[in-house]
Amino acid sequence: GISVNDEVQLLQNFDYSEEKISYLEKLLILSNKNFIGLKKLNTNFDKNSSEYLNNYYLSNNKNSFVKYLSNVVEIQPNFNGDIEDETVRLLATARTQLDEKDLENALKNLLLISDSKIYFGQWIDQVNYYIEFEKTLNALSK
């Protein structure tokens, strides 16, 4: 298929007002960055969530059996049903918003979680890129 950069290049064929040229230039710069795509973004979120929750539960649990099991079993988040833990609830909400392609609110909820930048740093960078690209494209099309 055609790359994002090629598609942005095609946008140059349209006649834009002086005010819109800066948005087009910004899109050209952004299109040169490597965006991993929404599917990979979802996959990375799940992987990061699992890693985060493993460490979260280990640090909050003094039970030696749980610590032993952590060497054998990996915690997979189950975001169904009532969630009492605020951190897990924020992760679940972010996951739902990601599924709904509401990346801006997914990011906001994720950033409310302590140490989220440590576990989700690259994911956060990619979401910020996506949001910036989308906002710039929308500004160009108004």
C-alpha positions as CSV (number, residue, x, y, z in Angstrom):
1,G,0.0,0.0,0.0
2,I,0.8,3.7,-0.1
3,S,2.8,5.1,2.8
4,V,1.6,8.0,5.0
5,N,4.4,10.1,3.6
6,D,3.2,9.4,0.1
7,E,-0.3,10.4,1.0
8,V,0.8,13.6,2.6
9,Q,2.8,14.3,-0.5
10,L,-0.4,14.0,-2.5
11,L,-2.0,16.6,-0.3
12,Q,0.5,19.1,-1.7
13,N,-1.4,18.9,-5.0
14,F,-4.4,20.8,-3.5
15,D,-4.6,24.5,-3.3
16,Y,-4.5,25.6,0.3
17,S,-4.8,29.1,1.8
18,E,-1.7,30.6,3.3
19,E,-3.0,29.8,6.8
20,K,-3.2,26.1,6.0
21,I,0.3,25.7,4.5
22,S,1.9,25.5,7.9
23,Y,-0.4,22.5,8.8
24,L,0.7,20.8,5.5
25,E,4.4,21.4,6.4
26,K,3.8,20.0,9.8
27,L,2.2,16.9,8.4
28,L,5.1,16.4,6.0
29,I,7.5,16.5,9.0
30,L,5.3,14.2,11.1
31,S,4.8,11.7,8.2
32,N,8.6,11.1,8.3
33,K,8.4,9.7,11.8
34,N,7.8,6.0,12.2
35,F,4.3,5.3,13.6
36,I,3.8,1.7,14.5
37,G,0.0,1.7,13.7
38,L,-3.1,1.2,15.8
39,K,-2.9,-2.6,15.8
40,K,0.6,-2.7,17.2
41,L,-0.4,0.1,19.6
42,N,-3.1,-2.2,21.0
43,T,-0.7,-5.2,21.2
44,N,1.9,-3.1,23.0
45,F,-0.7,-1.7,25.4
46,D,-1.6,-5.3,26.4
47,K,2.0,-6.3,26.8
48,N,2.9,-3.2,28.9
49,S,-0.3,-3.7,31.0
50,S,0.6,-7.3,31.8
51,E,4.2,-6.3,32.7
52,Y,2.9,-3.3,34.8
53,L,0.4,-5.5,36.7
54,N,2.9,-8.2,37.4
55,N,5.2,-5.7,39.1
56,Y,2.2,-3.8,40.7
57,Y,0.9,-6.9,42.3
58,L,4.3,-8.1,43.4
59,S,5.2,-4.8,45.0
60,N,1.8,-4.6,46.8
61,N,1.7,-8.2,47.9
62,K,3.9,-9.6,50.7
63,N,2.7,-13.2,50.2
64,S,5.7,-15.4,49.4
65,F,3.5,-17.9,47.5
66,V,2.4,-15.1,45.1
67,K,6.0,-14.1,44.6
68,Y,6.9,-17.7,43.8
69,L,4.1,-17.9,41.3
70,S,5.2,-14.8,39.6
71,N,8.2,-16.7,38.4
72,V,6.0,-19.2,36.8
73,V,2.8,-17.4,35.8
74,E,2.3,-14.1,34.1
75,I,-0.6,-11.9,35.1
76,Q,-2.9,-11.1,32.2
77,P,-5.4,-8.3,32.9
78,N,-9.0,-9.1,33.0
79,F,-10.9,-5.9,32.7
80,N,-14.4,-7.4,32.9
81,G,-16.8,-6.9,35.8
82,D,-16.4,-4.6,38.8
83,I,-12.9,-3.5,39.5
84,E,-12.2,-2.2,43.0
85,D,-8.6,-1.3,42.6
86,E,-8.2,2.3,41.3
87,T,-5.0,1.6,39.3
88,V,-6.6,-1.4,37.6
89,R,-9.8,0.6,36.9
90,L,-7.7,3.3,35.2
91,L,-5.9,0.7,33.1
92,A,-9.3,-0.9,32.2
93,T,-10.8,2.4,31.3
94,A,-7.7,3.3,29.1
95,R,-8.1,-0.1,27.4
96,T,-11.7,0.5,26.6
97,Q,-11.0,3.9,25.3
98,L,-8.2,2.5,23.1
99,D,-10.6,-0.1,21.7
100,E,-12.9,2.9,20.9
101,K,-10.0,4.7,19.2
102,D,-10.3,7.5,21.8
103,L,-6.5,7.7,22.2
104,E,-6.6,11.1,23.8
105,N,-8.7,10.0,26.8
106,A,-6.9,6.6,27.0
107,L,-3.6,8.6,27.4
108,K,-5.1,10.9,30.0
109,N,-6.2,7.9,32.1
110,L,-3.0,6.1,31.7
111,L,-1.0,9.1,32.8
112,L,-2.9,9.1,36.1
113,I,-1.3,5.8,37.0
114,S,1.9,5.9,39.0
115,D,5.0,4.9,37.1
116,S,3.1,4.8,33.8
117,K,5.9,6.6,32.0
118,I,8.3,3.9,33.0
119,Y,6.2,1.0,31.7
120,F,4.4,2.7,28.9
121,G,7.0,5.3,27.7
122,Q,7.2,4.2,24.1
123,W,3.5,3.7,23.9
124,I,2.9,7.2,25.3
125,D,5.3,8.6,22.6
126,Q,3.4,6.8,19.8
127,V,0.0,7.9,21.1
128,N,1.2,11.5,21.3
129,Y,2.5,11.3,17.8
130,Y,-0.9,9.9,16.6
131,I,-2.8,12.6,18.4
132,E,-0.6,15.3,17.0
133,F,-0.9,13.9,13.4
134,E,-4.6,13.6,13.7
135,K,-5.1,17.1,15.1
136,T,-2.9,18.6,12.4
137,L,-4.7,16.7,9.6
138,N,-8.1,17.8,11.0
139,A,-6.9,21.4,11.1
140,L,-5.8,21.2,7.5
141,S,-9.2,19.8,6.4
142,K,-11.3,22.5,8.1
